[in-house]
Amino acid sequence: MNRKISVLWMVLVLAITGYSQQVGPNISWDVSTYDFGDIKETDGKVTYNFTFSNTGSEPLVITNVRPSCGCTSSDYTKEPVAPGAKGFVSATFNPENRPGKFSKSITITTNCNPPASTIRFTGNVISRPQTVEDEYPRNVGELRLKTNHLALAKIGYTDVKEGELEMVNTTAHDLNVTFRNIPSHIKIKAEPETLTPGAKGVIKVSYDAAKRNDWGFIMDKVTMAINGDTDQNKNAISISVTIEEDFEKMTPEQKANAAHITFDTKVFNFETIKQGENKDFAFKFKNSGKSDLIIRKIKPSCGCTIVNPSKEVLKPGEDAEFKVKFNSSGKTGKQNKTITVITNDPLESQVTLRVTGDVLTSN
């Protein structure tokens, strides 16, 4: 008797389990991962079709297919997939300008429970041979450069820093390279000054921070004259630096006795104002250090914010404020403006203040 009950119980459990697996649509992938292996960039796009079965009891519908990046496109079965039938989701990968190993995914949303499932594909892109145009992608007149921007990064206030830009002549004639509108703090020259067809060279730059006499991030532009052509719209190169005080040379004792700037608050939220209105605020600060605090520079992120310091040199213990006026003319929506304050505080030489809020347009 007990044996019969056990057998009946097992049959019932299997029946219930089988029934529960049949209710609703169910997606079962034949494979959910695929490796393209090595593919050549020059061969172009590659595609693989991921196939699946509907192992449920109702039609399966794909409602959305979302690749993980723009380098991947996808097609899929648009019509409902009947129980027991098959469908597909294709993965097409574009290897252009994407050398090396890759791993991508596609998220598929269906009317199954759970609704989301993911397929993945991997591979390795073998780069196409690099051309001169690839190596020197920037056109400056008839000259080609690897980049038309020289970033010298950080430089001490009294330092001189050097850098160079690489160039090539891809024309069939000589190119003479000289410069115009050179700031006094920059020395610049082309080596060689004349490039024969196919020849390579460098543009050498020397930047004197003391002569620039400024602080923080600075961008300069220099006009190139290529065979006498000085079109500033196409023949300009830019040079950027961040001029800082060199606190590394200070001893621990000197840092302990240095100036230190502290603010009551670093954020002013004007909440909501109408377009055209102005908002005033005072960022109050103090020299809580042991030496004179010097305000080196105040730099708002836009012309809509005017900053007037009440003092530029503070004795230890002294208070002061930055009076800020935000002009909302021409502005709309969420605002997030910054004010960069540069001082001689070795612990926090650059402070960012923020002016935020919402500007409403008049109806």
C-alpha positions in Angstrom: 0.0 0.0 0.0 2.8 2.4 1.0 4.6 1.6 -2.2 1.5 2.5 -4.3 1.1 5.8 -2.5 4.8 6.6 -3.1 4.5 5.9 -6.8 1.3 8.0 -7.1 2.9 10.8 -5.2 5.9 10.8 -7.6 3.7 10.8 -10.6 1.7 13.7 -9.2 4.9 15.7 -8.5 6.3 15.1 -12.0 3.0 16.1 -13.5 2.8 19.3 -11.5 6.5 20.1 -12.3 6.0 19.4 -16.0 2.9 21.6 -16.1 4.6 24.5 -14.3 7.4 24.4 -16.9 4.8 24.5 -19.7 2.9 27.6 -18.5 3.7 30.8 -20.4 6.5 31.3 -22.9 10.0 30.3 -22.0 13.2 31.1 -23.9 16.0 28.5 -24.2 19.2 29.5 -26.0 21.0 26.9 -28.1 24.2 28.8 -27.0 24.3 32.1 -25.1 28.0 32.9 -25.8 30.1 33.0 -28.9 33.7 33.6 -29.7 34.5 35.1 -33.1 38.2 34.4 -32.5 40.7 36.5 -34.5 39.0 38.8 -37.1 40.7 41.3 -39.4 39.7 44.9 -39.2 40.0 45.1 -43.0 37.4 42.4 -43.4 34.7 44.6 -42.0 31.6 43.6 -39.9 31.1 40.1 -38.6 27.7 38.5 -37.7 26.6 35.5 -35.6 23.0 34.3 -35.2 22.1 33.2 -31.7 19.1 30.8 -32.0 16.6 29.9 -29.3 13.6 27.7 -28.7 10.3 28.5 -27.1 10.0 25.7 -24.6 6.9 27.2 -23.0 3.2 26.8 -23.6 2.4 30.2 -25.1 3.8 32.4 -27.9 7.1 34.1 -27.1 7.5 37.8 -28.1 10.7 39.8 -28.2 9.9 43.3 -27.1 13.4 44.9 -27.0 17.0 44.2 -28.0 19.7 46.4 -26.5 23.4 46.0 -27.5 26.0 47.1 -24.9 27.7 49.6 -27.3 27.2 51.4 -30.5 29.7 49.1 -32.3 27.1 46.3 -32.2 23.9 46.1 -34.2 21.3 43.5 -34.0 18.3 41.9 -35.8 15.8 39.5 -34.3 12.6 37.5 -34.9 9.8 40.1 -35.0 6.8 37.8 -35.1 5.6 35.7 -32.1 7.5 32.4 -31.7 5.0 29.6 -31.2 5.6 26.9 -28.5 8.2 24.5 -29.8 9.3 26.8 -32.6 12.7 28.6 -33.0 13.7 32.2 -33.3 17.0 34.2 -33.5 18.8 37.3 -32.4 21.8 38.3 -34.5 24.9 40.1 -33.3 26.8 42.2 -35.8 30.1 43.7 -34.6 31.9 46.5 -36.4 35.7 46.2 -35.8 36.6 49.5 -37.4 39.1 51.4 -35.2 38.6 48.8 -32.4 41.9 46.8 -32.3 42.5 44.2 -29.7 40.3 42.0 -27.6 36.6 42.7 -27.1 33.7 41.4 -25.0 30.2 42.6 -25.8 26.7 41.7 -24.8 23.1 42.1 -25.9 20.2 42.2 -23.5 16.9 40.8 -24.8 13.6 41.6 -23.3 10.7 39.3 -23.9 7.3 38.4 -22.4 8.9 35.5 -20.5 9.3 35.4 -16.7 11.9 36.7 -16.0 11.7 39.1 -19.0 15.4 39.8 -19.5 18.1 37.5 -20.8 21.6 38.2 -22.0 23.8 36.8 -24.8 27.5 37.6 -25.1 30.2 37.5 -27.7 34.0 37.9 -27.7 36.9 38.1 -30.1 40.1 39.8 -31.1 40.5 42.4 -33.8 43.7 42.3 -35.8 44.5 45.9 -36.8 44.7 47.1 -40.3 48.1 48.4 -41.4 48.5 52.0 -40.2 48.8 54.7 -42.9 50.6 58.0 -42.6 47.1 59.6 -42.3 46.4 57.3 -39.3 49.6 58.2 -37.6 49.3 61.9 -38.3 45.5 62.5 -38.3 45.5 66.3 -37.8 45.6 68.6 -40.8 47.1 72.0 -40.2 47.0 73.6 -43.6 49.0 71.3 -45.9 50.9 69.9 -43.0 49.9 66.8 -41.0 50.4 66.5 -37.2 49.9 63.7 -34.8 48.0 66.3 -32.7 47.5 70.0 -32.9 47.4 70.4 -29.2 50.5 70.3 -26.9 49.5 69.6 -23.3 52.4 70.5 -21.1 50.4 69.6 -18.0 51.6 70.9 -14.6 54.4 73.4 -14.4 55.9 75.3 -11.5 55.3 79.1 -11.4 59.0 79.8 -12.0 59.8 76.9 -14.2 60.4 76.5 -17.9 59.0 73.4 -19.6 59.6 71.9 -23.0 57.6 69.8 -25.3 57.2 68.9 -29.0 54.7 68.0 -31.7 55.5 65.6 -34.5 54.8 66.5 -38.1 55.1 65.1 -41.6 54.9 66.5 -45.2 52.6 64.3 -47.3 52.5 66.6 -50.3 54.5 66.5 -53.4 56.3 69.8 -52.7 58.4 71.5 -50.0 56.6 73.0 -47.0 58.2 75.9 -45.1 57.0 76.0 -41.5 57.3 79.2 -39.5 55.1 80.9 -36.8 53.2 84.1 -36.1 51.5 85.7 -33.1 54.0 84.1 -30.7 53.4 85.1 -27.0 56.5 86.4 -25.2 56.5 83.4 -22.8 56.6 80.9 -25.6 59.6 79.9 -27.8 58.7 77.8 -30.8 60.4 76.5 -33.9 60.2 73.8 -36.5 63.0 71.3 -37.0 63.7 71.3 -39.9 62.1 74.5 -40.9 61.6 73.2 -44.5 60.1 69.7 -45.0 60.7 68.0 -48.3 58.0 65.7 -49.6 57.6 62.7 -47.3 59.9 64.2 -44.6 59.1 64.2 -40.9 60.0 66.7 -38.3 59.1 68.2 -34.9 57.8 71.5 -33.6 59.7 72.3 -30.5 58.1 74.4 -27.8 59.6 76.1 -24.6 57.2 77.6 -22.1 58.3 80.1 -19.5 55.8 80.2 -16.6 57.4 83.1 -14.9 57.0 85.3 -18.0 53.3 84.2 -18.3 52.8 85.4 -14.8 49.5 83.6 -14.3 48.0 80.7 -12.3 45.9 77.6 -13.0 44.9 76.2 -16.4 45.9 78.3 -19.3 45.5 77.8 -23.1 47.6 79.7 -25.7 47.3 79.6 -29.5 50.0 80.1 -32.0 49.5 80.6 -35.7 51.6 78.5 -38.1 52.7 80.0 -41.4 53.0 77.2 -44.0 54.6 78.5 -47.2 53.4 81.9 -46.1 49.7 80.8 -45.5 48.6 82.2 -42.1 44.9 81.3 -42.1 44.2 81.3 -38.4 41.1 79.2 -38.8 43.1 76.2 -40.0 46.7 76.9 -39.2 46.5 77.2 -35.4 48.0 75.0 -32.7 47.2 75.2 -29.0 49.4 74.9 -26.0 48.0 74.3 -22.5 49.6 74.3 -19.1 48.5 74.3 -15.5 50.7 76.7 -13.5 51.0 75.8 -9.8 53.1 76.7 -6.8 55.7 74.1 -6.0 54.8 73.0 -2.5 56.9 69.8 -2.7 60.0 71.8 -1.7 58.4 72.8 1.6 59.4 71.1 4.8 56.7 69.6 7.1 57.4 72.5 9.5 56.9 75.1 6.7 53.6 73.5 5.7 52.5 73.5 9.3 53.2 77.2 9.5 51.7 78.1 6.1 48.4 79.8 5.2 45.2 77.8 5.2 41.9 78.8 3.6 38.6 77.6 5.1 35.1 78.4 3.9 31.7 78.6 5.7 30.2 76.9 2.6 31.5 76.1 -0.9 28.0 75.8 -2.5 25.4 78.6 -3.1 22.1 77.2 -4.3 19.8 80.0 -5.4 17.0 77.5 -5.8 14.6 78.9 -8.4 14.7 82.3 -10.2 13.1 83.8 -13.4 15.3 84.3 -16.4 16.9 87.7 -16.4 17.0 88.0 -12.6 20.3 88.4 -10.7 21.3 86.6 -7.5 23.9 87.9 -5.0 25.8 85.8 -2.5 28.9 86.1 -0.4 31.2 83.2 0.1 32.8 83.9 3.5 36.3 82.5 4.2 39.0 82.7 6.7 42.8 82.4 6.9 43.0 79.7 9.6 46.7 79.2 9.0 49.8 80.8 10.5 51.1 82.8 7.5 49.6 85.4 5.2 47.0 84.0 2.8 47.4 85.2 -0.8 44.6 85.0 -3.3 46.5 84.2 -6.5 43.6 84.0 -8.9 39.8 83.8 -9.1 38.4 82.2 -12.2 34.6 81.8 -12.8 33.5 79.1 -15.3 31.4 81.6 -17.3 30.9 85.3 -17.8 27.5 85.1 -16.1 29.2 85.0 -12.7 31.1 88.0 -11.3 33.3 87.7 -8.3 34.8 90.5 -6.2 37.1 89.6 -3.3 37.0 91.9 -0.3 40.7 91.2 0.3 43.5 89.6 -1.6 45.9 89.2 1.3 44.7 88.0 4.7 46.7 87.9 7.9 46.4 84.8 10.1 42.9 84.7 11.7 41.5 87.3 9.3 38.1 86.9 7.6 37.0 88.0 4.1 34.4 87.2 1.5 33.9 86.7 -2.2 30.9 88.7 -3.4 29.3 86.8 -6.2 26.6 88.0 -8.7 24.9 85.4 -10.9 23.3 86.9 -14.0 20.6 84.5 -15.4 20.1 86.4 -18.7 20.1 83.9 -21.5 20.2 81.0 -19.1 17.5 78.4 -18.7 17.1 75.2 -16.7 19.5 73.7 -14.3 22.6 75.7 -13.6 25.9 74.5 -12.2 28.6 77.1 -12.4 32.0 77.0 -10.7 34.4 79.5 -9.3 38.0 78.3 -9.0 40.0 80.0 -6.3 43.8 79.6 -6.3 45.8 80.5 -3.2 49.2 79.8 -1.5 47.6 77.2 0.8 49.8 74.1 0.4 47.0 71.9 1.7 44.3 73.1 -0.7 45.9 75.5 -3.2 42.9 75.2 -5.5 39.3 75.4 -4.2 36.1 75.0 -6.3 33.1 77.0 -5.3 29.7 76.2 -6.9 26.7 78.3 -7.8 23.6 76.1 -8.6 19.9 76.5 -9.1 17.1 76.4 -11.7 16.3 79.3 -14.1 12.7 79.4 -15.3 11.8 81.0 -18.6 9.0 83.6 -18.6 5.7 82.5 -20.1 
